[in-house]
Amino acid sequence: MSTRFEHISPEKLPAEWTRALGLKPGQRVIVTVEAEAPRKSFDRAAIEAALARLKKLPVLDERTPDDILGYDENGLPT
């Protein structure tokens, strides 16, 4: 997300910005402000625990994925 502010006088900017940009009274600037959503972290331990629980589940169908989907040894539908 970005917002554009045009023709802002240095008096309306934070003093640190005015100094960093070297602005003098009477000068005007265009400022674009971009905001990023914070990156969401993930809980590796929780993911590993969920995978461990999944591995303990019983196998209900011993067929291969190709057999279940109906493909032969050549990758053609059966």
Contacts in CASP RR format, 6 or more apart in sequence:
PFRMAT RR
TARGET T0000
AUTHOR 0000-0000-0000
METHOD contacts of the structure
MODEL  1
MSTRFEHISPEKLPAEWTRALGLKPGQRVIVTVEAEAPRKSFDRAAIEAA
LARLKKLPVLDERTPDDILGYDENGLPT
1 34 0 8 1.000
1 35 0 8 1.000
2 32 0 8 1.000
2 33 0 8 1.000
2 34 0 8 1.000
2 35 0 8 1.000
3 32 0 8 1.000
3 33 0 8 1.000
4 30 0 8 1.000
4 31 0 8 1.000
4 32 0 8 1.000
4 33 0 8 1.000
5 30 0 8 1.000
5 31 0 8 1.000
5 32 0 8 1.000
5 33 0 8 1.000
6 30 0 8 1.000
7 28 0 8 1.000
7 29 0 8 1.000
7 30 0 8 1.000
8 28 0 8 1.000
8 29 0 8 1.000
8 30 0 8 1.000
8 31 0 8 1.000
9 25 0 8 1.000
9 26 0 8 1.000
9 27 0 8 1.000
9 28 0 8 1.000
10 18 0 8 1.000
10 21 0 8 1.000
10 23 0 8 1.000
10 24 0 8 1.000
10 25 0 8 1.000
10 26 0 8 1.000
10 27 0 8 1.000
10 29 0 8 1.000
11 25 0 8 1.000
13 21 0 8 1.000
13 23 0 8 1.000
13 29 0 8 1.000
13 31 0 8 1.000
21 29 0 8 1.000
23 29 0 8 1.000
61 68 0 8 1.000
66 72 0 8 1.000
66 75 0 8 1.000
70 77 0 8 1.000
70 78 0 8 1.000
71 77 0 8 1.000
71 78 0 8 1.000
72 78 0 8 1.000
END
